[in-house]
Amino acid sequence: MNEKLKKELELLKAELGTPAFDEHLERMNGVYTSAEDRALISEYVILMLDGIGKELNEVNDELDTLEAVKSISNMISFKYIAETYFKKSKSWFSQRLNGNMVHGKKCGFNDDELRTLRFALKDISKKIGSLSI
């Protein structure tokens, strides 16, 4: 790939999701007219869009998990989950669940914490499911 085109594509990537992206892509199509260049541009844009799709799916999965937890907040103890599975306080858990601002930063669960949360919910579900009266 020609170095100039490579630099253009990196600049284009930085503009993804902005009005400048469409304008930049249009300019590139006017400059890079060979079939090879157009194929490279198309392939690069498709890869960028695929990456966005994957990121959106991950965000949707995270939101689904957090909404599920919020929907059962009256049924289960967040204090129990925080202390048992995270070794943290209920306020720590609630701050992340609600996306509160702490020290000027928005709190949230990182990937490991989301895995722990999913494990906690499955574990609690198994424990409840194994009860018989």
C-alpha positions as CSV (number, residue, x, y, z in Angstrom):
1,M,0.0,0.0,0.0
2,N,1.3,3.4,-0.9
3,E,2.4,5.4,2.2
4,K,0.3,8.5,1.3
5,L,-2.8,6.3,1.1
6,K,-1.9,4.6,4.4
7,K,-1.6,8.0,6.1
8,E,-4.9,9.1,4.6
9,L,-6.7,6.0,5.8
10,E,-5.4,6.6,9.4
11,L,-6.7,10.1,9.3
12,L,-10.0,8.9,7.9
13,K,-10.2,6.4,10.8
14,A,-9.8,9.2,13.3
15,E,-12.8,11.0,11.7
16,L,-15.1,8.1,11.8
17,G,-18.5,9.1,13.1
18,T,-18.1,12.8,12.3
19,P,-19.3,14.8,9.3
20,A,-15.6,15.2,8.3
21,F,-15.5,11.5,7.6
22,D,-17.8,11.6,4.6
23,E,-16.1,14.7,3.2
24,H,-12.7,13.1,3.6
25,L,-13.8,9.8,2.0
26,E,-15.3,11.8,-1.0
27,R,-12.0,13.7,-1.5
28,M,-10.0,10.4,-1.3
29,N,-12.3,8.9,-4.0
30,G,-11.4,11.8,-6.2
31,V,-7.6,11.4,-5.6
32,Y,-7.2,7.6,-5.5
33,T,-8.9,6.5,-8.7
34,S,-7.1,3.2,-9.5
35,A,-9.0,0.0,-9.0
36,E,-6.4,-1.2,-6.5
37,D,-6.6,2.0,-4.4
38,R,-10.4,2.0,-4.4
39,A,-10.4,-1.7,-3.3
40,L,-8.0,-0.9,-0.5
41,I,-10.2,2.1,0.7
42,S,-13.3,0.0,0.5
43,E,-11.7,-2.9,2.5
44,Y,-10.4,-0.5,5.1
45,V,-13.8,1.2,5.6
46,I,-15.5,-2.2,5.8
47,L,-13.0,-3.2,8.5
48,M,-13.7,0.0,10.4
49,L,-17.4,-0.5,10.3
50,D,-17.1,-4.2,11.4
51,G,-15.1,-3.0,14.4
52,I,-17.9,-0.5,15.2
53,G,-20.4,-3.3,15.0
54,K,-18.4,-5.5,17.4
55,E,-18.0,-2.6,19.8
56,L,-21.7,-1.8,19.7
57,N,-22.5,-5.5,20.4
58,E,-20.2,-5.4,23.5
59,V,-21.8,-2.2,24.7
60,N,-25.3,-3.7,24.2
61,D,-24.3,-6.8,26.1
62,E,-23.0,-4.7,29.0
63,L,-26.1,-2.5,29.0
64,D,-28.3,-5.6,29.0
65,T,-26.4,-7.0,32.0
66,L,-26.7,-3.8,33.9
67,E,-30.4,-3.3,33.1
68,A,-31.0,-6.9,34.2
69,V,-29.3,-6.3,37.5
70,K,-31.2,-3.0,38.1
71,S,-34.5,-4.8,37.3
72,I,-33.9,-7.3,40.2
73,S,-32.5,-4.7,42.6
74,N,-35.6,-5.2,44.9
75,M,-35.1,-8.9,45.0
76,I,-31.4,-9.3,45.7
77,S,-28.9,-7.7,48.0
78,F,-26.3,-5.5,46.3
79,K,-24.5,-5.5,49.6
80,Y,-24.2,-9.3,49.4
81,I,-23.0,-9.2,45.8
82,A,-20.5,-6.4,46.5
83,E,-19.0,-8.1,49.6
84,T,-19.1,-11.7,48.5
85,Y,-18.1,-11.5,44.9
86,F,-16.1,-8.3,44.7
87,K,-14.8,-7.8,48.3
88,K,-16.0,-4.2,48.0
89,S,-18.7,-2.1,49.7
90,K,-22.3,-1.7,48.5
91,S,-21.6,2.0,47.7
92,W,-18.7,0.9,45.4
93,F,-21.0,-1.5,43.6
94,S,-23.9,1.0,43.3
95,Q,-21.6,3.7,42.0
96,R,-20.5,1.5,39.1
97,L,-24.0,0.1,38.5
98,N,-25.4,3.6,38.2
99,G,-22.5,5.3,36.4
100,N,-21.9,7.8,39.2
101,M,-19.2,10.5,39.0
102,V,-16.4,9.8,41.6
103,H,-13.4,12.1,41.7
104,G,-14.5,13.7,38.5
105,K,-14.7,10.4,36.6
106,K,-17.7,8.4,35.6
107,C,-17.6,5.0,37.3
108,G,-18.4,1.7,35.5
109,F,-17.5,-1.9,35.6
110,N,-14.4,-3.0,33.7
111,D,-14.4,-6.2,31.6
112,D,-13.2,-8.4,34.6
113,E,-15.8,-6.9,36.9
114,L,-18.5,-7.6,34.3
115,R,-17.4,-11.2,34.2
116,T,-17.5,-11.3,38.0
117,L,-21.0,-9.8,38.0
118,R,-22.3,-12.3,35.4
119,F,-20.7,-15.1,37.5
120,A,-22.3,-13.7,40.7
121,L,-25.8,-13.6,39.0
122,K,-25.4,-17.2,37.7
123,D,-24.2,-18.4,41.1
124,I,-27.0,-16.8,43.0
125,S,-29.5,-18.2,40.4
126,K,-28.1,-21.7,41.0
127,K,-28.3,-21.3,44.7
128,I,-32.0,-20.1,44.6
129,G,-32.9,-22.8,42.0
130,S,-31.5,-25.5,44.3
131,L,-33.8,-24.6,47.2
132,S,-36.8,-26.7,47.8
133,I,-39.6,-26.1,50.3
